[in-house]
Amino acid sequence: MGNKAKKFWNFKAMDDKTGELTLYGEISDVTWWGDEITPKQFKEDLDALGDIDTLNVYINSPGGDVFAGQTIYSMLKRHKAQVNVYIDGLAASIASLIAMAGDKVIMPENAMMMIHNPWTWGAGNANDFRKLADDLDKIRDSMIVAYKNKSGLSDDEIKDIMDAETWLSAKDCLDKGFADEIEEAKEVAACVDEKYFGRYKNVPENLKEPPKEPPGQAKEVRDSEKELRKRKILLELEL
């Protein structure tokens, strides 16, 4: 793939029957809309895992491109393996749709999910925007089906959740059927870039706080880096 630097996913074969997919960070919007190269590469990476029985998917994402997310959801949903989704920190926006592909969705008690209506950035003339609006309407309808199939909630309940840009705790997700199991809390910071604070209306205040460094850790890291640089310089002088 010519865009390897822009890959936002990572597949790994754990053994002959178990694969792993990690989706950490933003779901990229670089080449998925109107371009077959990137989704083809994603499918090739998925197929390269072979005849697996279990696919474990790890998500910590603030969302991203709706077309990419829709395609990933469809590929995972069609896969014959048991798909276990682990929401390590956050599954927001289109990342929450990807999570719905899980036969089983597991969340630590401090993880979150955010569900809202699909939107995307676009450029072009009026005809382009009309087509984009039609595409987003179709994706919204398919998203409602995905959330409904997983949760058992009604269309109207799903629409209300999407319209309100709803941030859900692990317990909320379990109660509403978006998750199947709650684990003990994990020390994984929810992945939310500051640029999303202006896009999303109801970001919880605790997610806006930068992660705190343990006392002395930053200094220890700086001291370690200085020592490594010092050793490198001495080695170069010897050479």
C-alpha positions, -999 to 999 in steps of 0.1 A, spaced: 0 0 0 14 34 -9 0 50 22 16 27 49 25 56 71 -12 64 74 -23 30 85 -43 33 117 -49 -4 123 -27 -33 133 -33 -70 128 -14 -97 146 -17 -135 144 -16 -148 180 -17 -184 169 -32 -205 141 -68 -199 154 -66 -165 170 -61 -131 155 -59 -96 170 -69 -62 156 -58 -30 174 -77 3 166 -60 30 187 -63 66 177 -83 83 150 -100 63 123 -83 78 93 -102 96 65 -73 98 40 -83 73 13 -115 55 23 -141 76 6 -143 69 -31 -110 50 -31 -107 12 -30 -70 10 -21 -72 13 16 -103 -9 23 -87 -35 0 -55 -34 21 -75 -37 53 -93 -68 40 -60 -83 28 -46 -78 63 -77 -94 78 -76 -123 54 -39 -128 60 -48 -140 95 -60 -172 79 -87 -196 90 -90 -182 125 -118 -190 150 -114 -160 172 -107 -123 164 -100 -100 194 -105 -63 186 -90 -37 209 -105 -2 205 -94 32 220 -105 58 196 -122 92 195 -138 83 162 -129 96 127 -142 90 92 -177 76 89 -171 58 56 -140 40 69 -158 30 101 -188 17 82 -166 -4 60 -146 -19 89 -178 -27 107 -192 -45 76 -160 -65 72 -158 -76 108 -195 -84 109 -192 -107 79 -161 -125 93 -168 -161 103 -147 -159 135 -160 -151 169 -154 -114 172 -146 -102 208 -144 -64 211 -125 -48 240 -130 -11 246 -98 -3 264 -105 34 270 -130 50 246 -151 41 216 -166 74 204 -185 83 173 -178 59 144 -156 38 167 -187 29 186 -203 15 154 -172 -7 148 -177 -20 184 -212 -32 174 -196 -58 152 -185 -77 183 -203 -109 191 -192 -100 226 -183 -65 237 -162 -61 269 -156 -28 287 -135 -20 318 -157 -2 343 -139 31 336 -142 29 298 -167 50 278 -187 49 246 -201 79 227 -229 76 200 -241 104 177 -253 111 142 -228 105 114 -210 135 100 -179 141 79 -159 170 65 -165 175 28 -156 199 -1 -171 205 -34 -201 220 -52 -238 217 -44 -242 184 -62 -213 169 -42 -229 180 -9 -263 166 -19 -247 133 -27 -228 135 6 -260 142 25 -277 112 9 -247 90 18 -248 101 54 -286 95 56 -281 60 43 -252 54 68 -274 68 96 -301 43 87 -276 14 87 -260 26 120 -294 25 136 -298 -11 125 -264 -20 138 -270 -4 172 -305 -19 174 -293 -54 165 -267 -53 192 -288 -37 220 -324 -47 212 -335 -10 217 -361 4 194 -354 27 164 -368 57 183 -346 50 214 -315 47 191 -324 79 173 -327 98 206 -293 86 217 -277 96 184 -295 130 183 -283 139 218 -246 129 213 -247 106 242 -217 97 263 -222 63 280 -203 47 309 -196 10 309 -226 4 331 -248 25 308 -236 4 279 -243 -28 298 -278 -16 308 -287 -6 273 -272 -37 256 -243 -21 238 -219 -41 260 -220 -77 273 -195 -77 301 -177 -52 324 -142 -58 336 -121 -43 363 -109 -7 356 -78 -4 334 -50 22 335 -56 32 299 -63 69 292 -92 75 269 -80 86 235 -94 121 228 -74 146 209 -81 183 218 -94 189 183 -124 168 192 -134 191 221 -147 216 196 -165 191 174 -183 172 202 -208 190 223 -209 170 255 -173 158 261 -171 148 298 -148 172 317 -127 144 330 -117 135 294 -105 170 288 -79 168 316 -44 158 304 -32 126 319 -12 131 351 24 119 353 33 99 384 55 121 407 91 122 395 84 102 364 89 130 339 123 139 355 133 102 355 125 100 318 145 132 310 175 120 331 174 86 313 173 103 279 203 125 289 223 95 300 216 77 267 227 107 247 258 110 268 267 74 262 261 78 225 284 108 223 312 90 242 308 60 219 311 82 188 342 98 202 358 64 208 351 55 171 
